[in-house]
Structures are given as structure tokens and as C-alpha cells.
């Protein structure tokens, strides 16, 4: 946390320099300057100086835009003053005060973000519950003991996947509002045991050639944690899955090979006790 705060402080101060260049410029030229201070004919040193500032300014702008709903806008004049004072080595606040202030700022932003995330998670939970209650009433939808809902679109033939197997599948994943968050139109392989609970249970119901629509309650998907920015916390997920192929675990293949060799040996003709003539 402290490392992050110190980095944030450094970024803010450097970005202030960019604001100073772009917004204020040189005071003695402020009223008349029309052309930019840097152009393609400027020296490399000037262009490098400007580029560093512009890069940091862009970062600060993005950071500010992403956090504006959590904290009030900064006072630009004080931002510029803080940079100028620090650059001259005579900051009004000492290092300890600056760090404590930035630590408090970080806490305020984190608390606000956590509160927003909690509210969104609760809403997703309620929306998902309502969706599943209505969905289970639709024709063809079945519900398992765990709460997994599924609908058979195409029924295949053969054995079902089991623990330790690798499966080859195509699929499309959507949220209950229809947003596609992942899709694989060409077969991809996954170890069955590495999947989320709803996938494991759903695929164990399928046979090669089957295509099911799976409706996963949040606790059978990514739960309260969600999955980054792609899947929000407590999201009910819908997957259109086609099981292309099952690749049995290595141990099964070895056992089958040993069994075949044993059967083959048993079928070989036995020599006479007296030996071959």
C-alpha cells in the first residue's frame, strides 16, 4: 500500500508539470503565445521533456476520469503550486504529512469503490435469482440438485466425461442481459477438473456430439469474486456448449492398453508340454 501511495504521489507531481506547461505556459508569454512551446523543429531535449510530461499527463487524466465518481476534483491551482514548491525543494507540507494525506485519499477511494462493488453484487444476486426463477419455468429446462439449469439442444452418443478427462468443446458465454463475454467457435481442450463447478456438472451430463444450454447460478460460476472486468460479482452465466470429444485420462489409456495386451496373450496358442517338434 505504501509503495502504491508513493508512486501515486510521484505521478501526480510530474503530471502537474504537464498541466503547468499546457495550461499556463511561461507567464511572460501567456497573453500573446499562440504557437505551442514545442513543435517538430524543437530540439530533441525539448521534445523529450515535453513527451515525458505528456505521457504522465495522459496517465493522470485516465486515473482522474476513473476515480471522479469517488472523490471530488482536485484544485488545479494547488496541484500546480505543490509541484512548483516541491521542485524548488521548499514544499509547504513535509514528507510525512504528504504521505498521510495520500494514504487517507487512497483509503477514501478504496472504501467508495468497495461500497459500489457491494451494491452492484447485491443487485446482480437479486437479478440473477429472478432470472433463474423465471427460466426454470420454460419448456425443456431442467434443474439439478445443485441448482444448475440446462436445456438439451442436441443429444449426442457415447460415454460421459469423468474426473481426470480432458474435453474438447466449442462454446459461447453470455450474461443474462445478452452480453457475450467469451466465445470459441473452434474446438478447444480443457481438463475437466480445471473448470468452474457449473461446467464440470453440466459436461458430465453430456456425450460427444451433444449441445446443451447451461444456466449457471453465481455459486456455480465465479461467485462473489467475479472475473476481473469481464464478469461482475454474483453474475448468473449462460453457456451454449457443444461437447466435441472426450480424451480419457492417461491412466485409463494405460489400463486399456495393458488389458488389450493381456487379452491378446491369452488368445495365443499354447505349445505342447514336450516342446515344438
BELVEN-V861398 format. One record per pair of residues at least 6 apart in sequence whose ideal C-beta (glycine too) atoms are under 7 Angstrom apart, sorted by sequence separation. I is the first residue (numbers start at 0). J is the second residue. If there is no record, write none. Layout:
# BELVEN-V861398
I,J ; I,J
This chain:
# BELVEN-V861398
23,29 ; 84,90 ; 134,140 ; 142,148 ; 160,166 ; 173,179 ; 174,180 ; 205,211 ; 225,231 ; 84,91 ; 135,142 ; 141,148 ; 173,180 ; 225,232 ; 24,32 ; 37,45 ; 140,148 ; 141,149 ; 171,179 ; 172,180 ; 191,199 ; 224,232 ; 37,46 ; 172,181 ; 221,230 ; 223,232 ; 225,234 ; 140,150 ; 172,182 ; 201,211 ; 223,233 ; 139,150 ; 171,182 ; 191,202 ; 24,36 ; 37,49 ; 139,151 ; 201,213 ; 135,148 ; 170,183 ; 221,234 ; 134,148 ; 169,183 ; 220,234 ; 169,184 ; 20,36 ; 169,185 ; 197,213 ; 217,233 ; 220,236 ; 131,148 ; 169,186 ; 217,234 ; 168,186 ; 197,215 ; 217,235 ; 167,186 ; 168,187 ; 216,235 ; 215,235 ; 167,188 ; 168,189 ; 214,235 ; 215,236 ; 166,188 ; 197,219 ; 165,188 ; 166,189 ; 196,219 ; 197,220 ; 214,237 ; 215,238 ; 165,189 ; 195,219 ; 165,190 ; 166,191 ; 195,220 ; 212,237 ; 213,238 ; 165,191 ; 195,221 ; 164,191 ; 212,239 ; 213,240 ; 162,191 ; 163,192 ; 211,240 ; 162,192 ; 210,240 ; 160,191 ; 210,241 ; 20,52 ; 209,242 ; 70,104 ; 17,52 ; 207,242 ; 16,52 ; 17,53 ; 166,202 ; 206,242 ; 207,243 ; 70,107 ; 205,242 ; 207,244 ; 17,55 ; 18,56 ; 70,108 ; 207,245 ; 17,56 ; 69,108 ; 201,240 ; 202,242 ; 14,55 ; 13,55 ; 14,56 ; 66,108 ; 69,111 ; 160,202 ; 69,112 ; 160,203 ; 159,203 ; 10,55 ; 14,59 ; 130,175 ; 159,204 ; 159,205 ; 159,206 ; 10,58 ; 11,59 ; 127,175 ; 158,206 ; 10,59 ; 126,175 ; 157,206 ; 180,229 ; 147,197 ; 155,205 ; 156,206 ; 157,207 ; 180,230 ; 155,206 ; 156,207 ; 149,201 ; 155,207 ; 156,208 ; 147,200 ; 155,208 ; 147,201 ; 155,209 ; 145,200 ; 149,204 ; 153,208 ; 154,209 ; 153,209 ; 18,75 ; 143,200 ; 153,210 ; 186,243 ; 152,210 ; 152,211 ; 18,78 ; 19,79 ; 151,211 ; 152,212 ; 174,234 ; 175,235 ; 18,79 ; 150,211 ; 149,211 ; 150,212 ; 174,236 ; 175,237 ; 15,78 ; 19,82 ; 149,212 ; 15,79 ; 149,213 ; 172,236 ; 173,237 ; 149,214 ; 15,81 ; 16,82 ; 147,213 ; 148,214 ; 172,238 ; 15,82 ; 147,215 ; 170,238 ; 171,239 ; 12,81 ; 170,239 ; 12,82 ; 146,216 ; 170,240 ; 147,219 ; 168,240 ; 169,241 ; 12,85 ; 146,219 ; 168,241 ; 145,219 ; 168,242 ; 169,243 ; 168,243 ; 166,242 ; 167,243 ; 167,244 ; 166,245 ; 134,214 ; 164,245 ; 165,246 ; 164,246 ; 131,214 ; 164,247 ; 164,248 ; 131,216 ; 160,245 ; 163,248 ; 155,242 ; 158,245 ; 8,97 ; 127,216 ; 127,217 ; 8,101 ; 124,217 ; 4,98 ; 7,101 ; 4,101 ; 4,102 ; 4,105 ; 120,223 ; 131,235 ; 130,235 ; 127,233 ; 127,234 ; 123,231 ; 127,235 ; 123,232 ; 124,233 ; 123,233 ; 123,234 ; 119,231 ; 120,232 ; 119,232 ; 120,233 ; 116,232
